[in-house]
Amino acid sequence: MKIALIGYGKMGKAIEAIAIEKGHEIIARIDVDTAHKFTKQELEKADVAIEFTSPHSAFDNVMKCLSFNVPLICGSTGWLPNLPEAEAYCKANNGSFLYASNFSIGVNIFFEINKRLAALMAPHAAYEISMEEIHHTQKKDAPSGTAVSLAKQIIESVPRKKSWVCDVPAAQNEIGITAKRIDPAPGTHQVTYHSSIDTIDIIHTAHNRTGFATGAVLAAEYIKDKKGLFSMKDVLGL
């Protein structure tokens, strides 16, 4: 498979290593220094593009790839208000697009555990719900996309929680998220249900970027030759 990397930072390089190890070819590495190569002529050589950049550039990158009709995997976070527009454009143009706030196989299993625990805890109002996430200091968005996904899952299952807030005191109908930035942490997410009687925690800790990169390559392998909108649930059969 021929892969174009949109974003060639630490994640891009980790994805490159996994992709090459699995026998794939990197045909383009697009970053600030090679932005002039981000063209239809270059991208149409790829079977799939993988986008990991930053919140301020992700949406434009996604729309550009979709306009080139290149199957696209996107793992950038912090641009979710624009995601519906990208998905609508993909559908209207019979494209291929898979967005995930986290590509780690472990995290996606953690998402399923989070949903199940939230459903079990929904009737028990004595438990207050909070979250903590830790990432490296170069991560630009806070809370992380993974933390937002976890919070949304809880809100869908627990009627007394209507929204989330980050790094400020939470009201009774809010989930409080604490976002910490500590090097070299690649990512830890903890969901806590606390009462005067006991505390229940679920935690996922990433030890390195390999899990994220492996999942992104799996997603690329999955989306090749497919049309439509997909998620990691499709990739993993969850």
Sequence and secondary structure as in RCSB ss.txt:
>XXXX:A:sequence
MKIALIGYGKMGKAIEAIAIEKGHEIIARIDVDTAHKFTKQELEKADVAIEFTSPHSAFDNVMKCLSFNVPLICG
STGWLPNLPEAEAYCKANNGSFLYASNFSIGVNIFFEINKRLAALMAPHAAYEISMEEIHHTQKKDAPSGTAVSL
AKQIIESVPRKKSWVCDVPAAQNEIGITAKRIDPAPGTHQVTYHSSIDTIDIIHTAHNRTGFATGAVLAAEYIKD
KKGLFSMKDVLGL
>XXXX:A:secstr
 EEEEE  SHHHHHHHHHHHHTT EEEEEESGGGGGG SHHHHTT SEEEE   HHHHHHHHHHHHHTT  EEE 
  S GGGHHHHHHHHHHTT EEEE S   HHHHHHHHHHHHHHHHHTT TTSEEEEEEEE TT  SSS HHHHHH
HHHHHHH TT  EEEESS   TTEEEEEEEE TT   EEEEEEE SS EEEEEEE SSSHHHHHHHHHHHHHHTT
  EEE HHHHHT 
